[in-house]
């Protein structure tokens, strides 16, 4: 794949012809077009300091240029309580682009501060590639916050990996009528076990969403066959118990948890029945034990809805029976072979403890 730059000497409609020659000499032609606007300036970042991700982009700091180059169909207004711009979105189809530097490869999550006097607005994030427009987030709905100056945070995972380096992100308005202040990007974590998995920090999901709680966010509306996945690392091998904090306003809700290793081997962690807590805003802890021991390593924690509907705030995993670092020690068979300590240093017959003999760990 190659790219080129073209500088036009005049404004107006321009025709583009691409000619491809196959290995057998056959040629193929494709035509396209673009519009050159009088006085068009070259697109460039909003300021000399390009925003770095993880980090925050202010909505009014879209790339410099003209309409149709770095933005389209929008106006701006000052949010008076802070010395920053907010983008006033009035109709669907508007968009603006932001040049950013991604500091680290990985999956990110996006938190956007929005305000609206009515529900129904929506937006999503995308990136243009050589081939097409790639969605980076699902379409996110904007709630009725009560006024144009009452901002709330909506959260949506970035569903595509962002590679380290320079990117141009496009914010597209699907349905207008809301205000946006800023876009905050955070790198999704890998949770260590023992430890707590925050349910809103999923790597992938289907059929569920992120909802606000009194103290942050939660995984919302996990129903039958919907699922969410998390990156976890077991740092202490052994048997585990769990404490899952969930809420539901219906009876008969249940879910299943699985641990999937790098080879795709799936290990069931058990089924959890979530009681009717009376409200999606009322959370209750459900505890249980994982039947089989977990080995050290990187895994994908997968949660699958099995019926009903619930929200999950977090899952705390506790190692109840740690596995010793030496799990394959044998009793000394008194074989006449040289013995070494665990540092590889030869030991005499009077040495007592764990030794390596004939390539195996043994207890003298």
VOGU-3710 file (C-alpha; in Angstrom, 3 decimals, decimal comma):
1> xxxxxxxxxx> 0,000/0,000/0,000  1,372/3,430/-0,975  0,278/6,999/-0,334  0,999/10,338/-1,968  0,339/14,037/-1,468  -1,263/16,379/-4,005  -1,146/20,180/-3,952  -3,784/21,876/-6,073  -3,188/25,196/-7,795  -6,893/26,078/-7,809
11> xxxxxxxxxx> -10,093/25,361/-5,922  -13,056/23,327/-7,157  -13,937/19,718/-7,896  -11,050/17,434/-8,762  -11,148/14,004/-10,385  -8,867/11,242/-9,216  -7,973/8,242/-11,407  -6,135/5,213/-10,074  -4,577/2,764/-12,533  -3,546/-0,716/-11,360
21> xxxxxxxxxx> -1,519/-3,061/-13,556  -1,756/-6,775/-12,772  1,119/-9,222/-13,176  -0,313/-10,404/-16,499  -0,257/-6,862/-17,871  -4,002/-6,226/-17,498  -4,815/-2,697/-16,298  -7,737/-1,604/-14,146  -8,943/1,965/-13,672  -10,936/3,416/-10,810
31> xxxxxxxxxx> -12,221/6,972/-10,545  -12,910/9,118/-7,512  -13,157/12,774/-6,651  -12,686/15,407/-3,998  -13,370/19,086/-3,445  -10,623/21,691/-3,009  -11,870/24,676/-1,006  -10,539/28,142/-1,660  -8,168/29,188/1,110  -7,859/25,634/2,467
41> xxxxxxxxxx> -5,086/25,344/5,026  -3,235/22,156/5,683  -4,681/20,117/8,515  -2,575/20,225/11,662  -3,048/19,498/15,358  -4,855/22,086/17,465  -1,655/23,074/19,243  2,058/22,313/19,092  1,654/19,912/21,993  -0,233/16,911/20,620
51> xxxxxxxxxx> -2,467/15,203/23,249  -1,080/11,912/24,526  -3,202/8,866/25,344  -3,865/7,827/28,056  -5,046/11,376/28,648  -7,797/13,921/28,017  -8,841/15,692/24,819  -10,942/18,855/25,121  -13,831/18,686/22,678  -13,201/22,165/21,296
61> xxxxxxxxxx> -9,557/21,371/20,519  -10,211/19,619/17,207  -7,595/19,834/14,447  -7,006/23,088/12,612  -8,213/23,395/9,028  -11,499/24,180/7,360  -14,911/22,569/7,312  -14,792/19,281/5,477  -11,105/18,803/6,281  -10,824/18,532/10,054
71> xxxxxxxxxx> -14,446/19,094/11,102  -17,891/19,500/9,620  -21,112/21,229/10,586  -20,504/22,373/14,144  -20,370/25,461/16,299  -18,688/26,059/19,659  -19,707/27,772/22,853  -17,822/28,623/26,036  -18,717/26,693/29,166  -18,530/29,697/31,506
81> xxxxxxxxxx> -17,644/27,902/34,728  -14,361/26,742/33,210  -12,002/28,343/30,767  -12,469/25,616/28,169  -14,591/25,174/25,076  -17,500/22,788/24,815  -18,791/21,612/21,467  -22,408/22,482/20,784  -23,946/19,726/18,706  -27,197/20,657/16,989
91> xxxxxxxxxx> -27,787/18,080/14,277  -26,753/14,630/13,235  -23,926/14,057/10,808  -21,506/16,516/12,408  -17,958/15,369/13,050  -14,540/16,578/14,220  -11,085/15,038/14,158  -8,311/15,000/16,748  -4,640/14,226/16,197  -3,259/12,255/19,166
101> xxxxxxxxxx> -0,173/10,294/20,153  -0,915/6,876/21,672  1,816/6,142/24,209  1,202/2,417/24,670  -0,375/-0,422/22,701  -3,572/-1,746/24,224  -7,302/-1,531/24,683  -8,639/1,732/26,033  -11,872/3,008/27,487  -13,412/6,401/26,688
111> xxxxxxxxxx> -15,179/8,652/29,210  -16,997/11,641/27,711  -18,482/14,549/29,655  -21,801/15,478/28,084  -24,814/17,668/28,871  -28,282/17,708/27,362  -31,772/18,978/28,070  -33,288/15,869/26,508  -32,491/12,228/25,865  -31,885/10,739/22,443
121> xxxxxxxxxx> -28,508/12,157/21,455  -25,738/9,726/20,493  -22,173/9,593/19,172  -19,357/7,195/18,405  -15,610/7,282/17,807  -13,944/6,053/14,623  -10,696/6,159/12,677  -10,185/6,297/8,928  -7,891/3,652/7,452  -6,712/3,040/3,884
131> xxxxxxxxxx> -9,656/0,707/3,351  -12,589/2,112/5,295  -13,899/3,880/8,388  -13,240/1,672/11,418  -15,553/1,986/14,417  -13,521/2,327/17,632  -16,550/2,404/19,947  -20,152/1,362/19,813  -22,786/4,108/19,493  -23,132/5,763/22,909
141> xxxxxxxxxx> -26,391/7,382/24,019  -26,432/10,748/25,798  -28,798/11,024/28,784  -30,941/13,985/29,789  -28,680/15,710/32,332  -31,200/18,437/33,194  -29,542/21,417/31,518  -26,864/22,404/29,022  -24,417/23,157/31,860  -25,047/20,053/33,989
151> xxxxxxxxxx> -22,438/17,630/32,698  -22,406/13,878/33,279  -19,816/11,273/32,350  -20,751/8,470/29,963  -18,346/5,609/29,485  -17,767/3,390/26,469  -14,963/0,873/25,820  -12,757/1,260/22,758  -13,366/-2,059/21,015  -10,272/-1,978/18,785
161> xxxxxxxxxx> -6,644/-2,128/19,889  -4,825/1,196/19,575  -1,203/0,849/18,556  1,474/3,179/19,878  2,104/6,159/17,607  0,259/8,990/15,835  -3,492/8,604/15,185  -6,282/10,836/13,893  -9,510/10,040/15,772  -12,901/11,061/14,417
171> xxxxxxxxxx> -15,818/11,877/16,713  -19,077/11,387/14,804  -22,464/12,641/15,985  -25,215/10,153/15,182  -28,044/12,185/16,761  -27,444/15,761/17,859  -28,829/18,093/20,503  -26,216/17,768/23,268  -23,058/19,441/24,537  -19,673/17,783/24,980
181> xxxxxxxxxx> -16,822/19,041/27,158  -13,992/16,521/26,941  -12,927/12,995/26,059  -10,838/11,065/28,576  -8,961/7,916/27,494  -7,697/5,333/29,976  -5,729/2,157/29,278  -7,722/-0,867/30,387  -5,927/-2,758/33,163  -4,948/-6,387/33,611
191> xxxxxxxxxx> -6,260/-7,372/37,040  -4,046/-9,399/39,374  -5,573/-12,315/41,289  -5,873/-12,387/44,250  -7,564/-9,027/43,814  -10,699/-7,262/42,654  -11,957/-7,107/39,068  -13,864/-3,887/38,355  -16,743/-5,004/36,147  -16,893/-1,829/34,028
201> xxxxxxxxxx> -13,301/-2,351/32,803  -14,085/-5,121/30,353  -11,883/-5,761/27,337  -14,775/-6,957/25,165  -18,521/-7,373/25,606  -21,722/-8,106/23,770  -25,324/-7,392/24,721  -24,492/-5,418/27,875  -23,417/-1,875/28,710  -21,742/0,371/31,267
211> xxxxxxxxxx> -24,005/2,120/33,771  -23,383/4,763/36,410  -23,562/3,924/40,133  -23,457/6,052/43,266  -19,677/5,554/43,471  -18,613/5,114/39,858  -19,575/2,665/37,113  -20,719/-0,930/36,762  -21,358/-3,538/34,101  -25,026/-3,121/33,253
221> xxxxxxxxxx> -27,862/-5,177/31,828  -26,150/-8,567/31,684  -28,972/-10,723/30,330  -29,275/-14,192/28,836  -26,381/-14,940/26,419  -24,806/-11,480/26,809  -21,174/-11,539/27,962  -18,140/-9,551/29,034  -14,422/-10,423/29,087  -11,571/-9,196/31,278
231> xxxxxxxxxx> -7,788/-9,498/31,214  -6,541/-11,115/34,436  -3,251/-12,503/35,737  -3,153/-15,185/38,400  -0,079/-14,318/40,470  -0,766/-16,851/43,244  -1,641/-20,406/42,250  -4,146/-22,234/44,409  -7,810/-22,581/45,261  -9,967/-19,465/45,234
241> xxxxxxxxxx> -13,197/-18,063/46,584  -15,078/-15,122/45,078  -17,376/-12,347/46,199  -19,526/-10,928/43,392  -21,397/-7,667/44,023  -24,468/-7,522/41,813  -27,981/-6,091/41,620  -31,185/-7,152/39,880  -34,806/-6,064/39,787  -36,104/-9,426/38,567
251> xxxxxxxxxx> -36,059/-12,987/39,898  -34,329/-15,949/38,272  -31,140/-14,101/37,283  -27,978/-16,156/36,965  -24,600/-16,006/35,304  -21,612/-18,247/34,627  -17,917/-17,426/35,037  -15,069/-19,013/33,083  -11,301/-18,676/32,954  -9,779/-19,084/29,478
261> xxxxxxxxxx> -6,027/-19,594/29,045  -3,830/-18,543/26,115  -4,577/-21,822/24,298  -8,328/-21,289/24,500  -8,838/-23,950/27,167  -11,879/-23,030/29,246  -12,189/-23,679/32,973  -15,534/-23,153/34,705  -15,417/-21,038/37,858  -19,024/-21,788/38,712
271> xxxxxxxxxx> -22,566/-20,503/38,306  -23,857/-17,576/40,381  -27,516/-16,970/41,174  -28,210/-13,257/41,615  -31,208/-12,539/43,863  -33,811/-9,863/43,260  -32,292/-6,979/45,227  -35,317/-4,776/44,630  -33,557/-2,312/42,366  -30,694/-2,131/39,896
281> xxxxxxxxxx> -29,188/0,486/42,237  -29,107/-1,881/45,232  -26,095/-4,217/45,214  -25,662/-7,413/47,217  -22,637/-9,686/47,648  -22,814/-13,317/46,496  -19,984/-15,611/47,576  -18,791/-18,994/46,383  -15,767/-21,221/45,837  -13,942/-22,126/42,647
291> xxxxxxxxxx> -13,868/-25,933/42,481  -10,539/-26,378/40,717  -7,240/-24,686/41,521  -6,022/-21,838/39,322  -2,492/-21,951/37,944  -0,314/-18,891/37,586  -0,464/-17,041/34,270  -2,433/-14,691/32,041  -6,103/-15,484/31,415  -9,328/-14,101/30,042
301> xxxxxxxxxx> -12,103/-13,977/32,630  -15,394/-14,469/30,807  -18,812/-13,731/32,362  -21,886/-14,998/30,513  -25,499/-14,203/31,372  -27,676/-17,259/31,899  -31,090/-15,726/32,444  -32,762/-12,690/33,912  -30,947/-9,361/33,999  -28,403/-7,879/36,403
311> xxxxxxxxxx> -25,699/-5,284/36,978  -22,263/-6,196/38,349  -20,126/-3,754/40,310  -17,041/-5,887/40,972  -15,756/-9,397/41,719  -13,243/-9,992/44,503  -11,096/-13,141/44,248  -9,337/-14,487/47,361  -6,767/-17,286/47,364  -7,940/-19,623/50,151
321> xxxxxxxxxx> -5,397/-22,439/49,672  -2,126/-21,220/48,135  -0,039/-23,781/46,279  3,586/-24,052/47,395  6,197/-22,967/44,880  7,570/-26,557/45,012  4,852/-28,927/43,892  6,809/-31,888/42,556  9,141/-32,868/45,426  9,788/-36,604/45,753
331> xxxxxxxxxx> 11,088/-38,602/48,706  14,805/-39,459/48,423  15,083/-42,873/46,769  18,626/-43,297/48,137  19,944/-43,752/44,624  23,708/-43,417/44,337  23,706/-40,187/42,315  25,225/-36,725/42,911  22,919/-34,261/44,660  22,670/-30,474/44,280
341> xxxxxxxxxx> 20,841/-27,791/46,223  18,320/-25,535/44,510  21,135/-23,136/43,569  22,884/-25,922/41,644  25,732/-26,312/44,152  26,827/-29,937/44,942  25,975/-31,120/48,488  27,344/-34,039/50,531  25,521/-37,002/52,032  24,924/-35,166/55,301
351> xxxxxxxxxx> 22,873/-32,400/53,629  19,209/-32,311/54,654  16,438/-30,589/52,702  15,252/-30,365/49,119  17,867/-31,438/46,569  18,032/-32,073/42,847  19,037/-35,619/41,989  18,850/-37,239/38,555  17,103/-34,088/37,320  14,322/-34,323/39,928
361> xxxx> 13,565/-32,518/43,164  13,819/-34,850/46,174  13,591/-34,500/49,923  16,611/-35,732/51,917
//
